């Protein structure tokens, strides 16, 4: 069983969450809090890639 790296895990998660992020930012009635949460989640994934 191969070892899963932080970089690979972050990439897989970002790929899975990208459609949701696009929906949040494309929605006309998207709340700023929801947009900030989505941005924070992707920043966290960026940090995971650097770990």
Backbone bond lengths (Angstrom), bond angles and torsions (degrees), N, CA, C in turn:
res aa  C-N    CA-C-N  psi(-1)  N-CA   C-N-CA  omega(-1)  CA-C   N-CA-C  phi
1 X - - - 1.450 - - 1.533 108.47 -
2 X 1.321 117.95 120.24 1.465 120.13 -177.05 1.529 111.50 -72.55
3 X 1.297 114.31 151.79 1.459 121.02 178.99 1.534 109.06 -79.18
4 X 1.317 116.67 136.21 1.461 121.98 179.42 1.523 108.50 -93.38
5 X 1.308 117.44 120.79 1.459 120.93 -179.02 1.523 110.57 -84.28
6 X 1.332 116.05 159.77 1.467 121.31 176.93 1.521 109.79 -60.25
7 X 1.328 116.45 -39.89 1.470 120.87 -179.28 1.519 111.25 -62.34
8 X 1.315 115.64 -45.05 1.473 120.31 179.99 1.526 110.85 -66.92
9 X 1.334 116.96 -42.72 1.457 121.13 178.86 1.532 110.39 -60.55
10 X 1.323 117.19 -45.53 1.466 121.07 179.64 1.524 110.98 -63.33
11 X 1.310 117.62 -39.38 1.460 120.88 179.63 1.523 111.75 -65.43
12 X 1.318 116.06 -42.66 1.468 120.39 179.59 1.528 110.17 -65.37
13 X 1.331 116.35 -42.61 1.464 119.89 179.67 1.531 111.34 -66.02
14 X 1.320 117.37 -42.40 1.462 120.70 179.58 1.523 110.85 -62.89
15 X 1.316 116.48 -41.01 1.456 120.94 179.01 1.536 110.61 -62.98
16 X 1.322 116.46 -40.28 1.466 120.62 -179.60 1.530 111.80 -71.16
17 X 1.326 117.39 -32.46 1.464 121.62 -176.50 1.529 114.24 -90.08
18 X 1.310 117.66 -12.49 1.470 120.88 -176.43 1.530 113.47 -56.91
19 X 1.339 120.57 -44.82 1.469 119.04 178.33 1.535 112.91 -59.63
20 X 1.323 116.44 -37.94 1.458 120.07 178.28 1.520 110.70 -66.04
21 X 1.316 116.48 -41.97 1.477 120.63 178.34 1.521 110.61 -61.65
22 X 1.312 116.99 -42.25 1.461 120.33 178.88 1.518 111.34 -63.32
23 X 1.332 117.07 -39.07 1.466 120.56 177.70 1.522 111.14 -64.07
24 X 1.319 116.40 -41.64 1.468 120.36 -179.09 1.521 110.68 -62.28
25 X 1.320 117.73 -45.94 1.459 120.74 -176.50 1.526 112.72 -78.58
26 X 1.321 117.72 -20.16 1.466 120.61 179.61 1.527 112.23 -87.78
27 X 1.325 117.35 -20.02 1.462 120.90 -177.00 1.525 110.52 -67.49
28 X 1.315 115.36 134.97 1.471 120.38 -179.26 1.525 111.44 -69.06
29 X 1.318 117.13 -29.31 1.462 120.49 -177.08 1.529 113.14 -106.96
30 X 1.322 117.42 23.38 1.460 121.01 -178.93 1.523 110.04 -67.51
31 X 1.309 115.63 131.49 1.458 119.48 -179.57 1.531 110.19 -75.92
32 X 1.318 116.61 147.78 1.471 119.84 177.16 1.533 112.12 -59.54
33 X 1.333 116.78 -35.27 1.463 119.46 179.53 1.528 110.89 -63.67
34 X 1.316 116.31 -40.20 1.474 119.74 179.68 1.533 110.20 -68.42
35 X 1.323 117.35 -38.47 1.459 120.30 177.13 1.530 110.99 -65.14
36 X 1.333 116.45 -41.22 1.469 119.73 178.35 1.522 111.01 -65.01
37 X 1.329 116.94 -38.55 1.462 120.41 178.52 1.533 110.93 -64.28
38 X 1.316 116.53 -42.10 1.466 120.50 178.29 1.528 110.40 -63.96
39 X 1.321 115.64 -42.64 1.465 119.72 178.75 1.533 110.21 -62.73
40 X 1.322 117.05 -43.85 1.461 121.22 179.70 1.528 111.30 -62.67
41 X 1.313 117.01 -40.03 1.467 120.33 179.17 1.528 110.89 -62.24
42 X 1.311 116.78 -42.05 1.467 119.35 -179.81 1.524 111.81 -73.66
43 X 1.320 118.01 -30.27 1.470 120.13 173.58 1.531 109.30 -65.83
44 X 1.338 116.62 -40.17 1.455 120.58 177.05 1.528 110.74 -60.94
45 X 1.322 116.51 -42.26 1.464 120.08 178.05 1.533 110.56 -63.80
46 X 1.320 117.30 -37.15 1.470 120.42 175.44 1.531 110.79 -60.81
47 X 1.328 115.70 -42.34 1.479 119.60 178.60 1.532 110.51 -65.73
48 X 1.333 117.48 -37.26 1.460 120.79 177.88 1.526 110.49 -60.83
49 X 1.317 116.91 -37.56 1.459 120.35 -179.45 1.521 111.42 -64.94
50 X 1.325 117.18 -27.97 1.458 121.56 -178.40 1.533 112.92 -86.87
51 X 1.335 117.47 -11.27 1.464 121.27 -176.03 1.501 111.47 -70.93
